[in-house]
Amino acid sequence: MPSELHIYLQDIARRLRLAAASRAEVLRELADHVTDETQELEQQGLARDEAVKQALHRLGGPQELAGALYAVHSQASWGEALLASLPHLAFALLFALHLWGSTPLVTAMLATAAFFSLLAWRRGTPVWAYPWLGYCLVAPAFSGIMALAAVTTGAWDFFNGRQPPLEVAAYVALVLYIPIVLWFVISTWVRAIRRDWLYASLVALPFPLITSWLLLLGQNGGMFAYDGQRLQEADGVSAALFLGLAVVTALVYRFGPRTQKVAALTLGLGLLVVLAVVGYYGNLASSVAVPIVLVGAAILLLPVLLEGRLGGTEGRSAAPQR
């Protein structure tokens, strides 16, 4: 392969945020197209190097071409968009029917998300699987946070001369549990970031809303207060928020240009965070607004910042050899 063509394709590959198989196929098609164009130009009397330059010039700049190719190949079908939105719709229905207090039902829904996530993981993680993966991480992520809070509280009581509420064996189990669950959550999210930070944000999309709801739950009696009037009244808000997550997710998958995807994700999540704070707590000046906004901001910013450090899409710079 002429070095100029190889450099051009490498530049395209670095900018082309597609799955490895799709990216490799696109690059092969581009290489074949340039080769055919080069041969035609050589038959017209141009030298080899000049023919390659002319063929590449006709394709356009790498940035513009990569953007156009991404818009075409990243646009999901309506079926894929619906499949990606399905877990959000399921949780919207759960709150609309006031069934979130049913432990077996919630457990079954999270187990279903875990099953589909595992199945998708074994098949190379198709794009629709990332929202499912997010619900797979909900239980371990929040249980890890609660375990860390319990250990921290117990340590504080101990060093201040008070009797910790749990037995020593329980604290030992929690200390062993925390690094395991953190490793699982972080390693899974890192894999999503390496695929594309946009999908990593989709994985974590429910977390600000679940955080805001758990804070409301804590203020109104905890998990076993699901018959409380305030929580029953909040179910309509929760159903609307998860329905909003489904709409945002569908838009991200259905849009082609990356700028449209990022705009839908950013504006959609920002609006839902505001609605969650106002709907649950009455106004944006509530003290719980800060942690909820911080979780939402982290979902949008951390994947972007970490993608460069983690190497971005795995193998993105690979160009076909000829």
C-alpha positions as CSV (number, residue, x, y, z in Angstrom):
1,M,0.0,0.0,0.0
2,P,1.4,3.4,-0.9
3,S,2.5,5.2,2.3
4,E,0.3,8.2,1.6
5,L,-2.8,6.0,1.3
6,H,-1.8,4.1,4.5
7,I,-1.4,7.4,6.4
8,Y,-4.8,8.6,5.1
9,L,-6.6,5.4,6.2
10,Q,-4.9,5.6,9.6
11,D,-6.2,9.1,10.0
12,I,-9.7,7.9,9.1
13,A,-9.4,5.0,11.5
14,R,-8.5,7.3,14.4
15,R,-11.6,9.4,13.8
16,L,-14.0,6.6,13.0
17,R,-15.8,5.6,16.2
18,L,-17.3,2.3,15.0
19,A,-17.1,-1.3,16.2
20,A,-13.9,-3.0,15.2
21,A,-15.5,-5.2,12.6
22,S,-17.5,-2.3,11.0
23,R,-14.5,-0.1,11.1
24,A,-12.3,-2.7,9.4
25,E,-14.9,-3.3,6.7
26,V,-15.2,0.5,6.0
27,L,-11.5,0.8,5.7
28,R,-11.2,-2.1,3.3
29,E,-13.9,-0.6,1.1
30,L,-12.1,2.7,1.1
31,A,-8.7,1.1,0.3
32,D,-10.4,-0.8,-2.6
33,H,-12.0,2.3,-3.9
34,V,-8.8,4.3,-3.8
35,T,-7.0,1.4,-5.5
36,D,-9.5,1.3,-8.3
37,E,-9.5,5.1,-8.7
38,T,-5.7,5.0,-8.8
39,Q,-5.6,2.4,-11.6
40,E,-8.1,4.4,-13.7
41,L,-6.0,7.5,-13.3
42,E,-2.8,5.6,-14.2
43,Q,-4.5,4.4,-17.4
44,Q,-5.1,8.0,-18.2
45,G,-1.4,8.7,-18.0
46,L,-0.8,9.9,-14.5
47,A,2.2,8.6,-12.5
48,R,1.5,6.3,-9.6
49,D,2.1,8.8,-6.8
50,E,0.2,11.5,-8.5
51,A,-2.7,9.1,-9.2
52,V,-2.9,8.2,-5.5
53,K,-2.9,11.9,-4.5
54,Q,-5.7,12.6,-7.0
55,A,-7.8,9.7,-5.8
56,L,-7.4,10.8,-2.1
57,H,-8.3,14.4,-3.1
58,R,-11.5,13.2,-4.6
59,L,-12.5,11.4,-1.4
60,G,-12.1,14.6,0.7
61,G,-10.4,15.4,4.0
62,P,-10.2,12.6,6.6
63,Q,-12.2,14.5,9.2
64,E,-15.1,15.3,6.9
65,L,-15.1,11.8,5.4
66,A,-14.9,10.1,8.8
67,G,-17.8,12.2,10.0
68,A,-19.9,11.3,7.0
69,L,-19.1,7.6,7.3
70,Y,-19.8,7.6,11.1
71,A,-23.2,9.2,10.4
72,V,-24.1,6.4,8.0
73,H,-22.8,3.4,9.9
74,S,-23.6,4.5,13.4
75,Q,-27.3,5.1,12.8
76,A,-29.3,2.3,14.5
77,S,-32.5,0.9,13.1
78,W,-35.8,1.5,14.8
79,G,-35.7,-2.0,16.1
80,E,-32.2,-1.5,17.7
81,A,-33.3,1.8,19.2
82,L,-36.4,0.2,20.7
83,L,-34.3,-2.7,22.1
84,A,-31.9,-0.2,23.6
85,S,-34.7,1.8,25.2
86,L,-36.6,-1.3,26.5
87,P,-35.0,-1.4,30.0
88,H,-35.9,2.3,30.6
89,L,-39.5,1.6,29.5
90,A,-39.7,-1.4,31.8
91,F,-38.7,0.7,34.8
92,A,-41.1,3.4,33.7
93,L,-43.9,0.8,33.8
94,L,-42.7,-0.5,37.2
95,F,-43.2,3.0,38.7
96,A,-46.4,3.8,36.8
97,L,-48.0,0.6,38.3
98,H,-46.5,1.3,41.8
99,L,-44.7,-2.0,41.7
100,W,-41.2,-0.9,42.7
101,G,-41.8,-2.2,46.2
102,S,-42.0,-5.8,44.9
103,T,-38.6,-7.2,45.6
104,P,-39.1,-10.3,43.5
105,L,-40.2,-8.3,40.5
106,V,-37.4,-5.8,40.7
107,T,-34.9,-8.6,41.2
108,A,-36.3,-10.4,38.2
109,M,-36.0,-7.3,36.1
110,L,-32.4,-6.7,37.1
111,A,-31.6,-10.3,36.6
112,T,-33.1,-10.1,33.1
113,A,-30.9,-7.1,32.4
114,A,-27.9,-9.0,33.6
115,F,-28.7,-12.0,31.5
116,F,-29.1,-9.9,28.3
117,S,-25.9,-8.0,29.1
118,L,-23.9,-11.3,29.6
119,L,-25.4,-12.6,26.3
120,A,-24.5,-9.5,24.5
121,W,-21.0,-9.4,26.0
122,R,-20.3,-12.9,24.8
123,R,-21.4,-11.8,21.3
124,G,-19.1,-8.8,21.2
125,T,-21.4,-6.3,22.8
126,P,-23.8,-5.0,20.0
127,V,-24.6,-1.3,20.4
128,W,-28.1,-1.9,21.7
129,A,-26.7,-3.7,24.8
130,Y,-25.2,-0.7,26.6
131,P,-28.3,0.6,28.3
132,W,-29.0,-3.0,29.5
133,L,-25.5,-3.1,30.8
134,G,-26.2,0.0,32.9
135,Y,-29.0,-1.7,34.8
136,C,-26.8,-4.7,35.3
137,L,-24.4,-2.4,37.2
138,V,-27.1,-0.7,39.3
139,A,-27.2,-3.3,42.1
140,P,-23.5,-3.8,42.5
141,A,-22.7,-0.1,42.2
142,F,-25.1,1.0,44.8
143,S,-24.5,-1.9,47.1
144,G,-20.8,-1.1,46.9
145,I,-21.5,2.5,47.9
146,M,-23.7,1.4,50.8
147,A,-21.0,-1.1,51.9
148,L,-18.4,1.6,51.8
149,A,-20.7,3.9,53.8
150,A,-21.3,1.2,56.4
151,V,-17.5,0.5,56.8
152,T,-16.8,4.3,57.1
153,T,-19.5,4.8,59.7
154,G,-18.3,1.8,61.7
155,A,-14.7,3.0,61.6
156,W,-15.8,6.5,62.8
157,D,-17.8,5.0,65.7
158,F,-14.8,2.8,66.7
159,F,-12.3,5.6,66.7
160,N,-14.7,7.8,68.7
161,G,-15.1,5.2,71.4
162,R,-18.6,4.1,70.4
163,Q,-19.8,0.5,69.6
164,P,-20.1,0.0,65.8
165,P,-23.6,-1.3,64.9
166,L,-22.4,-4.4,63.1
167,E,-20.3,-7.4,64.2
168,V,-16.6,-7.6,63.3
169,A,-17.3,-10.5,60.9
170,A,-19.8,-8.3,59.0
171,Y,-17.2,-5.5,58.6
172,V,-14.6,-8.0,57.4
173,A,-17.0,-9.3,54.8
174,L,-17.8,-5.8,53.6
175,V,-14.1,-4.9,53.4
176,L,-13.6,-7.9,51.2
177,Y,-16.7,-7.2,49.1
178,I,-15.9,-3.5,48.3
179,P,-12.8,-4.0,46.1
180,I,-14.5,-6.9,44.2
181,V,-17.6,-5.0,43.3
182,L,-15.6,-1.8,42.5
183,W,-13.4,-3.9,40.2
184,F,-16.4,-5.3,38.4
185,V,-18.2,-1.9,38.0
186,I,-15.0,0.0,37.0
187,S,-13.7,-2.6,34.6
188,T,-17.0,-3.0,32.8
189,W,-17.4,0.8,32.5
190,V,-13.8,1.1,31.2
191,R,-14.5,-1.4,28.5
192,A,-17.4,0.7,27.4
193,I,-15.3,3.9,27.4
194,R,-12.7,2.1,25.2
195,R,-15.4,1.3,22.8
196,D,-16.8,4.9,22.7
197,W,-17.3,7.4,25.5
198,L,-20.8,8.0,24.2
199,Y,-21.8,4.4,25.0
200,A,-20.2,4.6,28.4
201,S,-22.4,7.6,29.1
202,L,-25.4,5.6,28.0
203,V,-24.4,2.8,30.4
204,A,-24.5,5.2,33.3
205,L,-27.5,7.2,32.1
206,P,-30.0,6.0,34.8
207,F,-27.6,6.7,37.7
208,P,-28.5,10.4,38.4
209,L,-32.2,9.6,38.4
210,I,-31.8,6.5,40.6
211,T,-29.6,8.5,42.9
212,S,-32.2,11.2,43.2
213,W,-34.9,8.6,43.9
214,L,-32.8,6.8,46.5
215,L,-32.3,10.1,48.3
216,L,-36.0,10.7,48.3
217,L,-36.6,7.2,49.5
218,G,-34.1,7.7,52.4
219,Q,-36.0,10.9,53.4
220,N,-39.3,9.1,53.5
221,G,-38.8,5.9,55.4
222,G,-36.5,3.8,53.3
223,M,-37.1,0.7,51.1
224,F,-40.0,-0.6,53.2
225,A,-42.0,2.6,53.1
226,Y,-43.4,2.0,49.6
227,D,-47.0,2.5,50.8
228,G,-46.1,6.0,52.0
229,Q,-48.2,8.8,50.4
230,R,-45.2,10.9,49.4
231,L,-43.5,8.0,47.6
232,Q,-46.7,7.0,45.9
233,E,-47.2,10.5,44.6
234,A,-43.6,10.5,43.3
235,D,-44.2,7.4,41.3
236,G,-45.7,9.5,38.5
237,V,-42.6,11.6,38.4
238,S,-40.4,8.5,38.3
239,A,-42.3,6.9,35.5
240,A,-42.1,10.1,33.4
241,L,-38.3,10.4,34.1
242,F,-37.6,6.8,33.0
243,L,-39.8,7.3,30.0
244,G,-37.7,10.4,29.2
245,L,-34.6,8.2,29.5
246,A,-36.1,5.9,26.9
247,V,-36.7,8.8,24.5
248,V,-33.2,10.2,25.0
249,T,-31.7,6.8,24.4
250,A,-33.8,6.2,21.2
251,L,-32.7,9.6,19.9
252,V,-29.0,8.9,20.5
253,Y,-29.3,5.6,18.6
254,R,-31.4,7.0,15.8
255,F,-29.4,10.1,15.0
256,G,-26.6,9.7,12.6
257,P,-24.2,12.7,13.0
258,R,-22.2,12.5,16.2
259,T,-22.9,16.2,17.0
260,Q,-26.6,15.3,17.1
261,K,-26.0,12.3,19.3
262,V,-24.0,14.3,21.8
263,A,-26.5,17.1,21.8
264,A,-29.4,14.7,22.4
265,L,-27.5,13.0,25.3
266,T,-26.3,16.3,26.9
267,L,-29.6,18.3,26.6
268,G,-31.8,15.3,27.4
269,L,-29.9,14.3,30.6
270,G,-29.6,17.9,31.7
271,L,-33.3,18.4,31.4
272,L,-34.1,15.1,33.2
273,V,-31.8,16.0,36.1
274,V,-33.6,19.3,36.5
275,L,-37.0,17.6,36.3
276,A,-35.9,15.0,38.9
277,V,-34.8,17.7,41.4
278,V,-37.9,19.8,40.9
279,G,-40.3,16.8,40.7
280,Y,-39.0,15.1,43.8
281,Y,-37.9,18.0,46.0
282,G,-39.9,21.0,44.7
283,N,-37.2,23.4,43.6
284,L,-33.6,23.5,42.3
285,A,-32.4,25.1,45.6
286,S,-32.8,21.8,47.4
287,S,-29.7,20.6,49.2
288,V,-29.9,17.3,47.3
289,A,-29.6,19.0,44.0
290,V,-25.8,19.2,44.3
291,P,-25.0,15.5,44.4
292,I,-27.5,14.7,41.7
293,V,-26.1,17.4,39.4
294,L,-22.5,16.1,40.2
295,V,-23.5,12.6,39.2
296,G,-25.1,13.8,36.0
297,A,-22.0,15.9,35.2
298,A,-19.7,13.0,35.9
299,I,-21.6,10.8,33.5
300,L,-21.1,13.3,30.7
301,L,-17.5,14.4,31.4
302,L,-15.6,11.5,32.9
303,P,-15.9,9.2,29.9
304,V,-14.7,12.0,27.6
305,L,-11.7,12.7,29.8
306,L,-10.8,9.0,30.4
307,E,-11.2,7.9,26.8
308,G,-8.0,9.6,25.7
309,R,-6.0,8.2,28.7
310,L,-7.4,4.7,28.1
311,G,-6.6,4.7,24.4
312,G,-10.0,5.3,23.0
313,T,-11.6,2.7,20.7
314,E,-9.5,-0.4,20.8
315,G,-7.5,-0.8,17.6
316,R,-8.9,2.4,16.1
317,S,-5.7,3.3,14.4
318,A,-5.4,0.0,12.5
319,A,-5.5,0.4,8.7
320,P,-5.8,-2.5,6.3
321,Q,-2.6,-3.7,4.8
322,R,-2.4,-4.3,1.1
